[in-house]
Amino acid sequence: MSDGRFTITPPTNSTGNATSGHSVQSETMSEESQMTAFNYILMTWGVFILSIITLVVIVCMTNRRRRHQEQQHIDNTMEEGRGVTFESEKDKKTPWNTRVTVLALIAVNATLALALSIYSILTCEFLQADDGPIYMTFPSLSDNDEAYTIEVYSLGLWSLVASSGAPGYLTGDHNGKFEACFELSDLFYLDSSYKMARASAVISSMIGGLTLLIFFLVLASDPVRPRIFNRLVAWSFGVTTVFQLLTLTFLATDYCDSAHCQLHFGGVASITAAAYWLFCVFAVLIVRLEQ
């Protein structure tokens, strides 16, 4: 592929055949950092599963308590000889301890979602080339230098992991590493999928962060929360979920499509963040949080 600035070729070896993976040196030097990132993401999924179980238990216990209270109310009114009157929907309130637990769950899950969303923006490893490195050839910006050819191992939204830098296109220090993370300069060409993924990541972090900030401010002031506030929070978290999932349009980029690349730590973190945002939506809608 050529965009007028530099070309991208499929991974090939000296005989012209496709390469089959990274070098042994590359895998060895990044093994420790990859295991650390994997452990953190695994822990976040563990917290997510526990949060779901906790929410399900809370909903079941709350519904059971309400049915018991309604039955007691019916029995009392029948004994007194009065007509049976049912409690209106707006009079049904969640017990204080249950409400505090759900609010804590929402706060923790939204905070983790925001952290994962920001991580997916900052990481150099959103997508990984699974058929070997992607070779990029950059034309020289001066007449005295030759073109630069580098091996790209993974792509991030604002950076990439490569074997070396390309003056004018990639910025950063190699620091003697076999692979290093380089930031993309303004000269680096971005296709529509790349731009969409970038914009979606920023929008989701901004909306989610702002909603979380307002949520914490309301908790701090502890006013009587009307039901309309809960719905607005749920809608805001829902919009954040949609934009978080739109970061996966990065898979359709011309540099690395789904047939030659796979989601790496940044992509998995983005999906996990979307799951957390969606959990917050259901937690706000299912449990009555108004006092």
Salt bridges, closest charged atoms under 4 A:
GLU70 OE2 - LYS92 NZ 3.24
GLU80 OE1 - ARG82 NH2 2.49
GLU89 OE2 - LYS92 NZ 3.27
GLU89 OE1 - ARG288 NH2 2.61
GLU125 OE2 - HIS264 NE2 3.87
ASP222 OD1 - ARG225 NH1 3.61
ASP257 OD1 - HIS260 ND1 2.98
GLU290 OE2 - ARG227 NE 3.40
